[in-house]
Amino acid sequence: MKKAISNSEELNNYYKMINTKLKKYSDMNISHDKIAKYLMPGTQNFSNFISEDDDLKDVDGIEVVLKDIIHDIYGAFKDGLFKKIQNGSIKKFENYMVNESIFNFQTTEEDIHKHERALADIYKVSISYIECIKEDIHLYSVNDDGVMRKVMVFTTEEIEKVKTNILEKLIDSTKNKFYSFKNISDLELGMDKKLQMKDVLDYDKVKALLDKEITEDDIVETIASNVDLNIEVKFQKKTNLNSVDYYLFEIVSGHN
């Protein structure tokens, strides 16, 4: 019996899961139109994508989710969304879903005031020229001598909180994965044996190793890549004010 998607949170998680799985194609430099055509609904490739995946094959209605995503990819390609060239730390938003989990920590009124004072110092404007637009992702508008800017700002402490959330997400991503022992080099087995990764991995060790591997640049680029749909974000600089480091991002395009 197939598993039903019972609420919007589960539905969003399956959208995110499929987008993550599709990322392997873009990582191989396969163009988005070719990905969309390869997995076009109604084709055998579309069916195989679901039936050969242990996370998807037993989910009722998962075909509709994959169909929506493929149509979104092809629509975005036709609209020219993927034609913009990556420049510096600008990231193109290819996942089509807001990855809210990495920003999942409390932002207090005191934090907001601290951000506003820092932005006032950075842009040399009155604090009254700064407005918090979306506190969960630290997004502010700044009236910079008549030029309206959309910016994000994080302290070192907040960057570390983002890193903690990234670590948890990476570790969680392994827990429902299996390693299949079927064909190994020149040895072809007449059986398919699987081990679930959560039964094998020492997660304390995995976390410690990942913690060393994930750099400040990795965190900055992850923030820029996971803000919102169709937005391009550029990391501007790190500024020290009153012994506190602030990481400044500017919205390049896509946010009204």
TAFEN-V641741 format. One record per residue. RES is the residue in one letter. NEAR is the number of other C-alpha atoms within 8 Angstrom. Layout:
BEGIN
RES_NEAR ; RES_NEAR
END
This chain:
BEGIN
M_3 ; K_6 ; K_7 ; A_7 ; I_9 ; S_6 ; N_6 ; S_6 ; E_6 ; E_9 ; L_10 ; N_8 ; N_8 ; Y_10 ; Y_12 ; K_11 ; M_8 ; I_9 ; N_11 ; T_9 ; K_7 ; L_8 ; K_8 ; K_8 ; Y_9 ; S_10 ; D_7 ; M_6 ; N_6 ; I_9 ; S_7 ; H_11 ; D_9 ; K_8 ; I_10 ; A_12 ; K_7 ; Y_8 ; L_11 ; M_11 ; P_8 ; G_6 ; T_8 ; Q_6 ; N_9 ; F_12 ; S_10 ; N_8 ; F_9 ; I_11 ; S_9 ; E_7 ; D_8 ; D_7 ; D_7 ; L_9 ; K_10 ; D_9 ; V_11 ; D_9 ; G_8 ; I_11 ; E_8 ; V_7 ; V_10 ; L_10 ; K_10 ; D_8 ; I_10 ; I_12 ; H_9 ; D_8 ; I_11 ; Y_11 ; G_8 ; A_10 ; F_12 ; K_7 ; D_6 ; G_8 ; L_9 ; F_9 ; K_6 ; K_7 ; I_5 ; Q_8 ; N_6 ; G_5 ; S_10 ; I_11 ; K_12 ; K_11 ; F_12 ; E_4 ; N_8 ; Y_8 ; M_8 ; V_9 ; N_9 ; E_8 ; S_7 ; I_11 ; F_9 ; N_9 ; F_6 ; Q_5 ; T_8 ; T_6 ; E_6 ; E_6 ; D_8 ; I_12 ; H_8 ; K_8 ; H_10 ; E_12 ; R_9 ; A_10 ; L_13 ; A_13 ; D_8 ; I_6 ; Y_7 ; K_7 ; V_10 ; S_7 ; I_9 ; S_5 ; Y_10 ; I_13 ; E_9 ; C_11 ; I_8 ; K_8 ; E_9 ; D_10 ; I_8 ; H_12 ; L_13 ; Y_12 ; S_12 ; V_13 ; N_11 ; D_10 ; D_5 ; G_5 ; V_7 ; M_8 ; R_10 ; K_11 ; V_12 ; M_12 ; V_12 ; F_12 ; T_10 ; T_10 ; E_7 ; E_8 ; I_10 ; E_8 ; K_9 ; V_12 ; K_11 ; T_8 ; N_12 ; I_9 ; L_11 ; E_8 ; K_10 ; L_8 ; I_11 ; D_8 ; S_8 ; T_9 ; K_9 ; N_10 ; K_9 ; F_8 ; Y_8 ; S_8 ; F_9 ; K_10 ; N_8 ; I_8 ; S_5 ; D_5 ; L_6 ; E_8 ; L_9 ; G_5 ; M_5 ; D_8 ; K_7 ; K_8 ; L_9 ; Q_11 ; M_12 ; K_9 ; D_6 ; V_7 ; L_7 ; D_6 ; Y_7 ; D_6 ; K_7 ; V_10 ; K_10 ; A_8 ; L_8 ; L_9 ; D_8 ; K_7 ; E_6 ; I_9 ; T_7 ; E_6 ; D_6 ; D_8 ; I_12 ; V_9 ; E_11 ; T_8 ; I_9 ; A_15 ; S_11 ; N_10 ; V_11 ; D_9 ; L_8 ; N_10 ; I_13 ; E_14 ; V_14 ; K_13 ; F_13 ; Q_8 ; K_7 ; K_8 ; T_8 ; N_8 ; L_8 ; N_4 ; S_5 ; V_8 ; D_10 ; Y_13 ; Y_13 ; L_13 ; F_13 ; E_12 ; I_14 ; V_8 ; S_7 ; G_8 ; H_7 ; N_2
END
